[in-house]
Amino acid sequence: MSRLRGLSGLMSASIVIRLIGTVVLGFIGWALGLFIANWAPGGELLWSMSVALLSATVGFAFTPAAIASFWRWIGRNRDVLQLSTSAPPSDTHRDDGRIILDTNVIIDGRIADISQTGFIRETLLIPRFVLNELQHIADSPDPMRRNRGHRGVSILVRMLTDSDVPVQVLDTDFENIPEVDAKLVQLAKSLRCPIVTNDLNLSRAAGLQGIRVLNVNELANAIRPVVLAGDEMRLRIIQEGKEAGQGVGFLDDGTVVVVDAGRRYLNAEIDVVVTRVLQRAAARMVFAYPKEPRDNSRS
């Protein structure tokens, strides 16, 4: 009995759908017939009745199949429709055009130069607690720390007055968190902004919590001139190396070049040939030998 009731319900739904299709398409056919009658002979009544009858027949015959096909298409493309109509998913790396600076990167000073190049367009955010730490360093009784603090203050003043990108000071603080690094991570999480730093420990702590980190040291390593084994370069030997007979020079970017049998050329410029390059996470070291034939008797 329940099956008969279910079948009866489906038949009733099908009839209703067919009637709706018949009425809708019949009305559309009537209007289309009146439109055709303006250019075709036979009169409005003939055309409107003929097209309406044809449209109603099509609606009665094909409306259930058309609706079923439409719902099957919806089922196949449900994921695509949800993706296009739903709100964008949360992204912990979305920064809304802002980046946070920590104390060390301000003291370092390179961020001020980078901001002048046009590579940074985001607003630079400087938390008030970072300013307080910078002032505390500048007031330190230790001369080295005090000099670092004064340098940071001067860099900060330069950025606030001459930077080509907007700089904003945030008063947001987390009084229940004592450490500045932990406050920076919490602020980055709440604002969903990346942190700019040159502090390896802060980079690791932020990365473990899903915070995007822009490390200035990594940027500097990435844009260093490429040096390969076999390259020749002009180098000034300025000091002795750790091993006997070695000389040491530096490239313009500060890369250390250890020259085998280079001690004899101390305080002189020579042509050297690169033998190998040792790349580490924080630094790069180049090994080379003098281009001219080596005379071991002179070492």
C-alpha positions as CSV (number, residue, x, y, z in Angstrom):
1,M,0.0,0.0,0.0
2,S,2.8,2.4,0.8
3,R,4.4,1.7,-2.6
4,L,1.1,2.5,-4.3
5,R,0.8,5.8,-2.3
6,G,4.4,6.6,-3.4
7,L,3.7,5.8,-7.0
8,S,0.5,7.9,-6.9
9,G,2.5,10.8,-5.4
10,L,5.1,10.6,-8.2
11,M,2.4,10.5,-10.9
12,S,0.6,13.6,-9.3
13,A,3.9,15.5,-9.2
14,S,4.6,14.6,-12.8
15,I,1.2,15.8,-13.9
16,V,1.6,19.1,-12.0
17,I,5.0,19.6,-13.7
18,R,3.6,18.9,-17.1
19,L,0.7,21.3,-16.5
20,I,3.1,24.1,-15.4
21,G,5.3,23.5,-18.5
22,T,2.2,23.4,-20.8
23,V,0.9,26.7,-19.4
24,V,4.2,28.5,-19.4
25,L,5.3,27.4,-22.8
26,G,1.8,28.0,-24.2
27,F,1.9,31.6,-23.0
28,I,5.3,32.1,-24.5
29,G,4.1,30.5,-27.8
30,W,1.1,32.9,-27.8
31,A,3.3,35.9,-27.5
32,L,5.7,34.6,-30.1
33,G,2.8,34.0,-32.5
34,L,1.6,37.6,-32.1
35,F,5.2,38.7,-32.9
36,I,5.4,36.5,-36.0
37,A,2.0,37.7,-37.3
38,N,3.4,41.2,-37.8
39,W,5.5,39.9,-40.8
40,A,3.6,36.7,-41.9
41,P,0.2,36.5,-43.6
42,G,-2.7,34.7,-42.0
43,G,-3.7,37.0,-39.1
44,E,-2.8,37.2,-35.4
45,L,-5.3,34.7,-34.2
46,L,-4.0,32.0,-36.6
47,W,-0.4,32.4,-35.7
48,S,-0.9,32.9,-32.0
49,M,-3.1,29.8,-31.7
50,S,-0.8,27.7,-33.8
51,V,2.4,28.6,-32.0
52,A,0.8,28.4,-28.6
53,L,-0.6,24.9,-29.3
54,L,2.8,23.7,-30.5
55,S,4.6,25.2,-27.5
56,A,2.1,23.8,-25.1
57,T,2.5,20.3,-26.6
58,V,6.3,20.6,-26.3
59,G,5.9,21.8,-22.7
60,F,3.6,18.9,-21.8
61,A,5.9,16.3,-23.4
62,F,9.4,17.5,-22.4
63,T,9.1,19.6,-19.2
64,P,9.7,16.6,-16.7
65,A,12.7,15.4,-18.6
66,A,14.1,18.9,-18.9
67,I,13.7,19.5,-15.1
68,A,15.3,16.1,-14.3
69,S,18.3,16.9,-16.6
70,F,18.7,20.3,-14.9
71,W,18.8,18.7,-11.4
72,R,21.3,16.1,-12.6
73,W,23.5,18.9,-13.9
74,I,23.2,20.7,-10.5
75,G,24.3,17.5,-8.8
76,R,27.3,17.0,-11.0
77,N,28.5,20.6,-10.6
78,R,27.6,21.1,-7.0
79,D,31.2,21.5,-5.9
80,V,31.9,24.1,-8.5
81,L,28.8,26.1,-7.7
82,Q,29.6,26.1,-4.0
83,L,33.1,27.3,-4.7
84,S,31.9,30.1,-6.9
85,T,29.1,31.3,-4.6
86,S,30.5,30.7,-1.1
87,A,32.7,33.1,0.8
88,P,36.5,32.7,0.2
89,P,38.1,30.2,2.6
90,S,40.1,31.5,5.5
91,D,43.8,31.9,4.7
92,T,46.4,32.3,7.4
93,H,48.7,33.8,4.9
94,R,46.3,36.6,3.7
95,D,48.0,39.8,4.7
96,D,45.5,42.5,3.5
97,G,48.4,44.7,2.2
98,R,50.2,45.0,5.5
99,I,53.5,43.6,7.0
100,I,54.8,43.8,10.6
101,L,58.3,44.9,11.4
102,D,60.2,43.6,14.4
103,T,62.9,45.4,16.4
104,N,65.9,43.7,14.9
105,V,65.0,44.4,11.3
106,I,64.5,48.1,12.2
107,I,68.0,48.3,13.8
108,D,69.4,46.3,10.8
109,G,68.3,49.2,8.6
110,R,68.1,47.3,5.3
111,I,64.3,47.4,5.4
112,A,64.5,51.2,5.0
113,D,66.6,50.8,1.8
114,I,64.4,48.0,0.5
115,S,61.3,50.2,1.0
116,Q,62.9,52.9,-1.2
117,T,63.3,50.5,-4.2
118,G,59.6,50.0,-4.9
119,F,59.6,46.3,-4.2
120,I,57.5,46.8,-1.1
121,R,54.1,48.3,-1.6
122,E,52.4,47.1,1.6
123,T,51.9,49.3,4.7
124,L,54.6,48.8,7.2
125,L,53.2,48.2,10.7
126,I,55.3,49.0,13.7
127,P,53.7,48.0,17.0
128,R,54.0,50.3,20.0
129,F,55.7,47.5,22.1
130,V,58.5,47.3,19.4
131,L,59.0,51.1,19.8
132,N,59.2,50.7,23.6
133,E,61.8,47.9,23.2
134,L,63.8,50.1,20.8
135,Q,63.8,52.9,23.3
136,H,64.8,50.6,26.1
137,I,67.8,49.4,24.0
138,A,68.7,53.1,23.2
139,D,68.7,53.8,27.0
140,S,70.9,50.8,27.8
141,P,74.1,51.4,29.9
142,D,75.9,49.0,27.6
143,P,77.6,51.2,24.9
144,M,77.1,48.6,22.2
145,R,73.4,48.1,22.9
146,R,73.0,51.8,23.2
147,N,74.6,52.4,19.8
148,R,72.3,49.8,18.3
149,G,69.3,51.4,19.8
150,H,70.3,54.9,18.6
151,R,70.8,53.4,15.1
152,G,67.3,51.9,15.2
153,V,65.8,55.1,16.3
154,S,67.5,57.0,13.4
155,I,66.4,54.4,10.9
156,L,62.8,54.6,12.3
157,V,62.8,58.4,12.0
158,R,64.0,58.1,8.4
159,M,61.3,55.6,7.5
160,L,58.6,57.8,9.1
161,T,59.7,60.9,7.2
162,D,61.2,59.7,3.9
163,S,59.7,56.3,3.2
164,D,57.9,55.9,-0.1
165,V,55.5,53.3,1.5
166,P,53.1,54.1,4.3
167,V,54.3,53.5,7.8
168,Q,51.7,53.0,10.6
169,V,52.3,52.7,14.4
170,L,49.9,50.3,16.1
171,D,48.9,50.8,19.7
172,T,47.7,47.1,20.0
173,D,49.4,45.4,22.9
174,F,49.1,42.0,24.6
175,E,49.8,42.8,28.3
176,N,49.4,39.2,29.3
177,I,52.4,38.3,27.1
178,P,55.7,39.5,28.4
179,E,58.0,38.6,25.5
180,V,58.1,40.9,22.5
181,D,58.6,38.0,20.0
182,A,55.5,36.3,21.4
183,K,53.6,39.5,21.1
184,L,54.7,39.8,17.4
185,V,53.5,36.3,16.7
186,Q,50.1,36.9,18.4
187,L,49.7,40.2,16.5
188,A,50.5,38.6,13.2
189,K,48.0,35.8,13.9
190,S,45.2,38.3,14.8
191,L,45.9,40.6,11.8
192,R,46.9,37.7,9.5
193,C,49.9,39.7,8.4
194,P,53.5,38.4,7.7
195,I,56.4,39.5,9.9
196,V,59.6,41.0,8.5
197,T,62.6,40.1,10.5
198,N,66.3,39.0,10.4
199,D,65.9,37.0,13.6
200,L,66.2,33.2,13.0
201,N,64.6,32.3,16.3
202,L,61.6,34.5,15.6
203,S,61.3,33.1,12.1
204,R,61.2,29.6,13.4
205,A,58.7,30.4,16.2
206,A,56.4,32.2,13.8
207,G,56.7,29.5,11.1
208,L,55.7,26.8,13.6
209,Q,52.4,28.7,14.2
210,G,51.6,29.2,10.5
211,I,52.8,32.8,10.3
212,R,54.4,33.9,7.0
213,V,57.9,35.3,7.7
214,L,59.9,37.6,5.4
215,N,63.5,37.2,6.4
216,V,65.8,40.0,5.2
217,N,68.8,37.7,5.4
218,E,67.2,35.2,3.1
219,L,66.4,38.0,0.7
220,A,70.0,39.2,0.7
221,N,71.2,35.7,0.0
222,A,68.8,35.3,-2.8
223,I,69.9,38.4,-4.7
224,R,73.7,37.9,-4.2
225,P,75.6,37.6,-7.5
226,V,75.9,34.0,-8.6
227,V,79.4,32.6,-8.2
228,L,80.3,29.3,-9.8
229,A,83.3,27.1,-9.9
230,G,85.6,28.2,-12.7
231,D,84.6,31.9,-12.5
232,E,87.4,34.5,-12.5
233,M,87.3,37.6,-10.4
234,R,89.5,40.5,-9.2
235,L,90.1,40.4,-5.5
236,R,92.0,42.3,-2.8
237,I,93.7,40.0,-0.2
238,I,93.3,41.9,3.1
239,Q,94.2,39.3,5.7
240,E,95.7,35.8,6.3
241,G,93.6,32.7,6.4
242,K,93.3,30.1,9.1
243,E,95.4,27.5,7.1
244,A,99.0,28.0,6.2
245,G,99.5,30.1,3.1
246,Q,95.9,31.1,2.7
247,G,94.7,34.7,2.1
248,V,91.3,36.1,2.6
249,G,89.4,38.7,0.7
250,F,85.7,39.9,0.5
251,L,83.3,40.4,-2.3
252,D,81.2,43.6,-2.5
253,D,78.3,41.9,-0.8
254,G,80.5,40.7,2.1
255,T,81.0,37.2,1.0
256,V,84.3,35.7,2.3
257,V,86.7,34.4,-0.3
258,V,89.5,32.1,0.9
259,V,92.4,32.0,-1.6
260,D,94.7,29.1,-1.4
261,A,98.3,30.2,-1.6
262,G,97.1,33.8,-1.3
263,R,99.0,35.0,1.7
264,R,101.9,36.1,-0.5
265,Y,99.6,38.7,-2.1
266,L,98.6,40.3,1.2
267,N,97.3,43.9,0.6
268,A,97.4,43.4,-3.1
269,E,94.8,42.9,-5.8
270,I,95.0,39.8,-7.9
271,D,92.9,37.7,-10.3
272,V,91.6,34.5,-8.7
273,V,89.7,31.4,-10.1
274,V,86.9,30.0,-8.0
275,T,87.3,26.3,-7.1
276,R,84.1,25.8,-5.1
277,V,81.3,27.6,-3.3
278,L,80.0,26.6,0.2
279,Q,76.5,27.9,0.7
280,R,75.0,27.9,4.2
281,A,71.7,29.1,5.5
282,A,73.1,32.4,6.8
283,A,76.2,32.9,4.8
284,R,78.2,31.9,1.7
285,M,81.9,31.1,1.5
286,V,83.9,31.0,-1.7
287,F,87.2,29.1,-2.2
288,A,89.7,30.1,-5.0
289,Y,93.3,30.1,-6.0
290,P,95.5,32.8,-7.8
291,K,95.0,32.7,-11.5
292,E,98.7,33.0,-12.2
293,P,100.8,29.9,-11.8
294,R,101.5,29.1,-8.2
295,D,105.1,29.0,-7.0
296,N,105.2,27.1,-3.7
297,S,108.7,28.5,-3.1
298,R,107.3,31.9,-2.6
299,S,104.8,30.9,0.1
